[in-house]
Amino acid sequence: MKPKFILAFAAFILFSCDRNDEVSEIQPVVNLKTSVTFDARVGSADFALNKDFTIGARIYRFSKLRYWVSNITLVDSKGSEYVIPDSYYLMEEVGDLNLSGTIADKLTYPARKRETIDLEDIPAGEYKGIRFSVGVDARHNDNLSLQSGELSIANGMSNIAWMWHTSYIFSSVAGTVKEGATSADFLAETGLNANYKTVSIDFAAPVNFARTKGLFVDLDLAKIVDGIDLIKTPKINAAQATIMSALATNYGSKALTFGSVSN
């Protein structure tokens, strides 16, 4: 091999390596973002406060809906999981709430509607499902001084009266219910570690967040109150442990289902 040819060949190899190194350096790790909207409904109707809804033989008028969504995990098509860090979100639709007697003598929590969570830094790929919990895990529920995500006693979703145990209220729905001439004001709440429920949802088809703007999860209040007699037991808390367990099970096994994706 002639010396000039050897030198030219060596220069070509060096140039190729430099180009490959340059290309690899400018290839970023692609992280994506999306949103998850928890779309509250009553059967096929859109949920709204202070509106009459017929569920079975009863008429419900809701004045409050609040619940914790926590520990969100996205599952990709290969079964690998991406855990959203510090994912504790308070979902709610409420009017002005008087929190007097909970954390302060005079405190009003302003009217708020929150149904969408923004998720960022999602690794690129195709995802087949999502997993999350309704409530707060035992580590944080047993120690309200631990801060993560939106956890705070300042939102009125903590309680010091349930079985003398300071903890978070996992879900709270209130309003009135009537059947014929009989009616009741109800407040149905869940809490305590045994009622922390995890929901796993498979998407109808694999989702790529490079092409998908958001996910929709349906929350059906008709299924939340399914089998719960809120006229007979209008106040549900730790004092009604069996009924509260059934209410929590409804959140975990019936009420939350996959809705759709937006592209």
C-alpha positions in Angstrom: 0.0 0.0 0.0 1.4 3.4 -1.0 2.2 5.8 1.8 0.0 8.6 0.4 -3.0 6.2 0.2 -2.3 5.1 3.8 -2.3 8.7 5.0 -5.5 9.4 3.2 -7.2 6.4 4.5 -6.2 7.2 8.1 -7.5 10.8 7.7 -10.8 9.4 6.5 -11.1 7.1 9.5 -10.3 10.0 11.9 -12.8 12.3 10.1 -15.5 9.6 10.3 -14.9 9.1 14.0 -15.1 12.8 14.6 -18.4 13.0 12.7 -19.9 10.1 14.7 -18.8 11.6 18.0 -20.3 14.9 17.0 -23.6 13.2 16.0 -23.8 11.3 19.2 -23.2 14.4 21.3 -26.0 16.3 19.7 -28.6 13.6 20.1 -30.6 14.6 23.2 -32.5 12.3 25.5 -36.0 13.1 24.4 -38.3 13.6 27.4 -42.0 14.4 26.7 -44.9 15.8 28.5 -48.6 15.2 28.6 -51.7 15.7 30.8 -54.2 13.5 32.6 -57.7 14.8 32.9 -60.0 13.2 35.4 -63.3 13.9 33.8 -66.1 13.7 36.5 -69.4 12.4 35.2 -72.7 11.1 36.5 -73.4 8.3 34.2 -73.3 9.8 30.7 -73.8 13.4 32.0 -71.1 15.9 32.8 -70.7 16.5 36.5 -71.6 19.9 37.9 -72.2 21.3 41.4 -75.6 22.2 42.5 -77.4 20.4 39.7 -79.9 17.6 40.0 -78.8 14.1 38.8 -81.0 11.1 38.8 -79.3 7.9 39.9 -81.7 5.0 40.1 -84.7 6.1 42.1 -83.0 8.9 43.8 -82.1 12.5 43.0 -78.7 13.8 44.0 -77.4 17.3 44.1 -73.7 17.5 44.8 -72.0 20.4 46.6 -68.5 19.1 46.9 -66.1 16.6 45.2 -62.5 16.2 46.4 -60.0 13.3 46.3 -56.3 12.6 46.2 -54.6 11.1 43.2 -51.1 9.9 44.1 -48.1 7.8 43.0 -48.8 8.0 39.3 -46.9 5.4 37.2 -46.8 5.1 33.4 -46.3 1.6 32.0 -44.6 1.3 28.6 -45.3 -1.4 25.9 -42.4 -3.5 27.2 -43.7 -3.5 30.8 -41.1 -1.0 32.1 -42.5 1.6 34.5 -41.9 5.4 34.8 -42.9 6.7 38.2 -43.9 10.3 38.3 -41.9 11.8 41.2 -43.7 13.5 44.1 -47.0 12.8 42.5 -49.6 13.8 45.0 -52.5 15.9 43.5 -55.7 17.2 45.0 -58.5 16.9 42.5 -61.6 18.8 43.3 -64.7 20.8 42.3 -65.9 22.9 45.2 -67.5 26.2 46.1 -66.1 28.4 48.8 -65.3 26.1 51.8 -65.3 27.2 55.4 -62.3 25.5 57.1 -62.9 27.1 60.5 -62.3 24.6 63.2 -59.9 22.5 61.2 -56.7 24.5 61.0 -57.7 28.0 61.9 -60.5 30.0 63.5 -61.4 31.8 60.3 -60.3 30.5 57.0 -62.1 30.2 53.7 -60.8 27.9 50.9 -61.8 29.6 47.6 -64.0 27.9 45.0 -61.9 25.8 42.7 -62.2 23.3 39.9 -59.2 21.2 39.2 -59.4 18.1 37.0 -56.2 18.1 35.0 -52.6 17.0 36.0 -49.6 18.0 33.9 -46.9 15.4 33.7 -43.4 16.2 32.4 -40.0 14.6 31.7 -41.7 11.4 30.4 -39.2 9.1 28.6 -40.0 8.7 24.9 -41.7 5.5 23.9 -45.0 3.8 23.6 -47.1 3.3 26.7 -49.8 0.8 27.3 -51.3 1.9 30.6 -51.3 4.0 33.8 -51.4 3.2 37.4 -52.3 5.5 40.3 -53.8 5.5 43.7 -56.8 7.2 45.3 -55.6 8.4 48.7 -52.3 8.9 50.4 -49.8 6.1 51.1 -49.2 5.0 54.7 -45.7 6.7 54.9 -47.2 10.2 54.3 -50.6 9.5 55.8 -49.1 8.6 59.1 -46.8 11.6 59.2 -48.4 14.9 58.1 -45.1 16.7 58.5 -43.7 14.9 55.4 -44.0 17.2 52.4 -44.3 15.9 48.9 -46.2 17.2 45.9 -49.4 19.0 47.0 -49.7 17.4 50.4 -50.7 19.9 53.0 -52.9 20.2 56.0 -53.8 23.7 54.8 -56.4 22.5 52.3 -58.8 21.0 54.8 -58.3 17.4 53.6 -56.7 16.3 56.9 -58.5 15.0 60.0 -57.8 14.7 63.7 -61.1 13.1 64.7 -61.1 9.7 63.0 -60.3 7.1 65.6 -58.0 9.7 67.3 -55.7 9.3 64.3 -54.2 12.3 62.5 -54.3 11.6 58.8 -55.5 12.7 55.4 -59.0 12.4 54.1 -58.6 10.4 50.9 -61.9 11.4 49.3 -64.9 13.6 50.1 -68.2 14.0 48.4 -71.1 16.0 49.8 -74.6 17.1 48.8 -78.2 16.2 49.2 -80.1 13.1 48.2 -83.9 12.5 48.1 -86.3 9.8 47.2 -89.9 10.7 47.2 -90.6 12.7 50.4 -87.4 11.5 52.1 -84.2 13.5 51.9 -80.8 13.9 53.6 -77.8 16.0 53.6 -74.8 13.7 53.1 -71.0 13.8 53.6 -69.3 10.7 52.4 -65.6 10.5 53.1 -62.8 7.9 53.0 -59.5 7.6 54.7 -57.2 5.4 56.9 -54.5 3.2 55.4 -56.7 0.2 54.8 -58.7 2.2 52.3 -55.8 3.4 50.1 -56.8 2.0 46.7 -54.6 1.5 43.6 -56.2 1.7 40.1 -54.6 0.1 37.0 -55.9 1.2 33.6 -55.0 -0.3 30.2 -55.2 2.1 27.3 -57.4 1.0 24.3 -54.2 1.2 22.1 -50.6 2.0 22.8 -50.0 5.7 23.4 -47.0 7.8 22.2 -46.8 11.1 24.0 -44.9 12.6 21.1 -48.2 12.5 19.2 -50.6 12.5 22.1 -51.5 15.7 24.0 -53.4 14.2 26.9 -55.2 11.3 28.5 -58.8 11.3 29.9 -59.9 9.1 32.8 -63.6 9.0 33.5 -64.8 9.3 37.1 -68.4 8.3 37.5 -70.1 9.5 40.6 -73.0 7.1 40.0 -70.6 4.3 40.6 -69.0 6.0 43.6 -72.3 5.9 45.4 -73.3 2.5 44.0 -74.6 0.3 46.9 -74.2 3.1 49.4 -77.4 4.2 51.1 -76.8 7.9 51.8 -80.3 8.4 53.1 -79.9 5.7 55.8 -76.3 6.6 56.5 -75.7 10.2 55.4 -72.4 10.7 57.3 -69.7 8.3 56.3 -66.3 8.3 58.1 -64.2 6.1 60.2 -67.1 5.6 62.6 -68.8 3.6 59.8 -65.8 1.5 58.9 -67.6 -1.1 56.9 -69.5 1.4 54.8 -66.4 3.6 54.3 -64.5 0.5 53.1 -67.2 -0.2 50.5 -67.1 3.4 49.4 -63.3 3.3 49.0 -63.6 0.0 47.0 -66.0 1.8 44.6 -63.3 4.4 43.9 -60.7 1.6 43.4 -62.7 -0.9 41.3 -65.7 0.8 39.6 -65.7 4.5 39.3 -62.4 5.2 37.4 -62.0 4.0 33.9 -60.1 4.8 30.7 -61.8 7.6 28.8 -59.9 8.6 25.7 -56.7 10.3 24.3 -56.4 13.7 22.7 -54.0 14.1 19.8 
